[in-house]
Amino acid sequence: MDLPSKYLNEAVEQFASLPSIGKRSALRLVLDLLKRSPEEIDRFSNALIGIKENINYCENCGNISDNKICVICANPAREHRTVCIVEDIRDIMAIEATRSYRGIYHVLGGVISPMDGQGPEDLNIPTLLKKVEQNKIDEIIFALSSTMEGDTTNFYIYKKISPSEIIVTTLSRGVSVGAELHYADELTLGRSILQRLPFESTFNQKR
């Protein structure tokens, strides 16, 4: 795509580097920005700078937060000894939208995926194991997507914590196999949380 300005080209390249944004979509976005006032452009650019400079990751769970501890972990009304394991913050948002869960979370930051070069050492697993060792957890809920990578990650963590007496459950299979968790509708996801199953019971289902 030949563009008449190196500045336009650079802006298009940056937008196109975002997930699911192709060159044509990037060009459309950049051309729209060109029509905006300097004040609007300032607000747009300051918002981007703001998320990079001011957003933190919760020291307790890994959720995105304006403070060192996120609003969920800081809430004394939550069930702090029930921990829901999720892949990223989009899953927290999806589960919170159901209003069916009152525990806290633990964000792994991904799943085990050898094809993508991502192993257990690349995930936020050590801090979870530390909580288990310190006897801070009564129940762990696996809420990873129903994919081969999600199931592999569930089983890896389960084997790591199996010596403990923690209750380990997983979402009921109302969430479609192979689907990303954050795409599930709120009603289905809420029921899957409330009707969660002992994790061991899923072994027989896969035979």
Salt bridges, closest charged atoms under 4 A:
GLU13 OE2 - LYS23 NZ 3.12
ASP32 OD2 - ARG36 NH2 3.01
ASP88 OD2 - ARG90 NH2 2.84
ASP91 OD1 - HIS182 ND1 3.20
GLU96 OE2 - ARG78 NH2 2.84
ASP138 OD2 - ARG81 NE 2.93
GLU139 OE2 - ARG196 NE 2.70
ASP151 OD1 - ARG173 NH2 3.50
ASP151 OD2 - LYS206 NZ 3.71
